[in-house]
Amino acid sequence: MRSIRASILPAILSFVVGVGACGPTSSGGGNEDCPDKDVTSDLMNCGGCGIQCGVGEFCISGDCSGTCDAGDTVECYDAHQSTRDVGPCRGGVRNCLSSGQWSQCLGQILPSQEVCGNGLDENCSGAPDENVDLDADGFTTCDGDCCDSSECAQPGLVNPGSFDAAGNTVDDDCDGAVDNSETVCDMALVSGSPLATDYAKAMDICQIATEASRRWGLIEARFSLTNGQGTPAVPSHSIRSIFGSGLMPQAGMGFTLLSSGNAASPGQMNPAHIDFTASAQHGMRSPFPTDWMAAQNPPNVLPNAMGCPELLGGTAAEDPVMLTLRVRAPSNAKSFSFSSNFYSAEYPEWVCSPYNDFFVALLDSTWAGQPANPTDKNLAFYRNPAGTIYPVGVNLAHGNTGLFTQCVNGRTGCLGTTGTISTCASTAHLTGTGFDTSSPGSCDSNSLSGGGTGWLQTSGNVVGGEVITLRIAIWDTSDQRLDSLVVLDNFQWSVEVSDPGTIIGKHNTVRPEVVSAALSH
């Protein structure tokens, strides 16, 4: 990530913003270990590679200096030395103030974004109006690339196809603003919207792109059954600003709900709530995703969890819904993440049974680096201490994996495989959702009608600029009874590589011993 140390004086930061905030660079210092750095003036390599000046200091003739004698002056230039005295670019003078401190570099003219067609050489490359792509990032100067060569520290990562990474004091996307505020695009969305793009917005995917454009953003969104065909039941998806009486968005003003029943808590409409235990039973069936099934071990057999009984689902997902998103990744992105919160009315009676409802997030990407994305493409998985991977489902409440934290501790699987759970931390995310209905006698006298994971964070790796496909689906397994639901929110890009998979989200409040035993990998 390109950044300037937070400890450097605000005066330096204001200079950076003034030159496009791509970060000052320098060269020509003749240092064989870092020949692209000017060790006579570079704050981060003053007098030698990696020698950083402290708070309030400037690099003056290879020495870090924070004080001076009033009246002293020194020549200065805070950009790549190869651009000095080229085109309009000129050096300036740093004065010693009466306080005994050096001033900013006064009078210098630094490289800026090339403006095509005006006969000027704004980026001081030696050629006015050149329409070139010197950094080979796919964007030319006339495409709006504000850093194609010497204007910033890492030109290959700064262009109109990048996203503006927060906190790095860089105008990554060349829109003229540094560290843009997060865009909110899920205000006033209709809960039962027929537009799949609205559900992407509710997940905080705000930027729209086209197939032909090199800009990043959502290209296509659509709903289907789990085989990619057909149309799911209308009540299986909704957009909400709250679920139950207390589950609020992680970002923006709303989130997306997908359900094998009706995507609503009591009192909500469009669609209306149907008790998750009574079950909506939409009468929909579909083959499982073919590529995901083929990658299982053994192939084409539904994966189960924690030594639980073999699933009875055959080849059909019951009451499924799948949201497919085709998105061009920003050119500087290496990974993405989103938040999810999985609920099921199969808890606690049918834990570790053949009725293991599933939630999957299947990623198609050309990423071939490390850490690798899962071979079966599913990012919504739990990895046990032995390294075995299981998709997120209600059976993971068996064996105290730590996945289920929104629930009541006690017996589980009284109609499946008997066990106990002690990792439940709260029922706050269940309140008012319909999964919080008292169900005495369902395993324990204090049992509720369902349970949930709390907020999880799912991430995967991508290649900058590629078009990825993300298929997010939920379904009942083996029958259409006892519905499950997942809340989706807070989609984000990152310039860092992730460890693909699902972990307990940073916003989830659980006991420390639960976190340590949970979804770490």
C-alpha positions, 0 to 999 in steps of 0.5 A: 500500500502506498502511504506517507507516514502519519507522523510527518508534519501537516505541511508535508501532507498539504503538499502531497494533496496539492500534487495529486497525493500520489506521494513524493518521489525523488531520484538521482542520489547515486545510491547503489542500493536504491538507485531510484531514490535521491538520498540527498532529499528523500525523507524516507531515504535520507543519506542512505536507503531506509533512513527515515527522517523524524517528526518535523524534519526535512532531508537537507543535503543527505542529513535529517534536519529539523532546525536551522539558523534564521535566514538560511536558504536551501534549494529544494524539489519534492518530485522525481529529479528527472522531471526538474527543469522539464516543461513547466517544472521548476525547483524552489527554495526552502527558507529557515523561519524565525522559529528556527524551522524550515519552511515548505519548498516555496516556488516549486512547480511539480508534475501534475496530470497531463491535460490532452490538447492544450499544448502543455507538458503538465507531467513534465515528461518532455512531450506535451499532450502525449497519449501514452501508457508508460506504466502499462496499467491500461490507462493512458494520460488522455484516459485520465491517468493522473499518474502515468510515470513520474507524478507519483510513487507507484504509477501502476496502481494509480489510475481511473480503474482503481478504487480509493483505498482509505487512509493512504493519502493517495488519490488512487482513482484519479478523481481529484479527491484524496481518500474519498468518503464511502459512498452510500447507495442503499437509501430508499431502496424498495424491499421487494424490488424486482431489480437484482442490482438493488440487492447489490447496492444493499450490500454496498456495491455502489459503482456501476460498470459496463462490459466494455469499460475498464472502470471497476464496478457491478456489470450484472446482477441477477436472481436464479435457482442454484443451477443458474436457471429459473426464477426463485420465489419472490418472497425469498429475497428482500432489502431491509434497514433492520432485521428483528428489533436490533440487527442493524447494517454494518455499512450504509443504510440497508442490507440484503436478506436471502431465505429458503422461506420468507425474507422478513421478521415479524411485522415486516412486509413486502414480503411478509413474515411467515414463521420459520419453523412453520416454513414457507414451503415455496415448492421450488427445487433445483440441482445444486451448482454443478461446478461446486458439486463436482469439486467435492470429495467424493465428487457430486456428493453433498459435503457434511460436517463434523461426522454428522449423518449422510445428507438425504438431499440427493441432487436437489436444493429445496426452496433455493435462491441464488444472487449472482454478481458479475463485478470488475475488480478495481485495478489496485484490488487484491481481495474483497470481503463482505459480512454475513449473518446466518440463521436457521430454524433447524437449530437446535433439534436438527443439528448434526442431522441429514437436514443441513441447510446450506449457505455458499458464496462461490467465487470465479476468479483468475487468481492463482497466487497464495493464499489460494482461493478454495478449489470448490470456489466456496468462500463460506466455509469453516476449517477445523483444527485438522484442516478439513473444510466444511461449508457454512450450515446448521450442522456446524453448531455441533461439536462446539466449533464456535460458529454459532454464537447467537443461541442458547447454550445446552443440548443440541441434536435431540432429533439428530445427533445428540450433543451440547453447545457452550459457545452461545454468547448472546441472543441479541441478534435473534430478538424480534427476528422470529428465530427467538420464539420460545420453544420449551421442550425442543432439546431444553426447557429454555430452547428457542425456535432457532439460532444464528452465527452472528456477523461473519466476514467472508473474503476472497482474492482477485486479480486487479482489473478482472471480471469476477463472478460471485454466486451467493445462495441459500437453500433447505436440504432434504426437505422444505421445512424449517427455513434458514436465512442469511443477511448480506452487507458491507462489501469492501475491496482491499489492496491486501491479499486475504486468507480466503474463507469465513471468520467471525466478524470483527463487529461480532461481540463474543467471549475471548475463549469463543473467538480463539476456538472459532473460525480462525485459519 
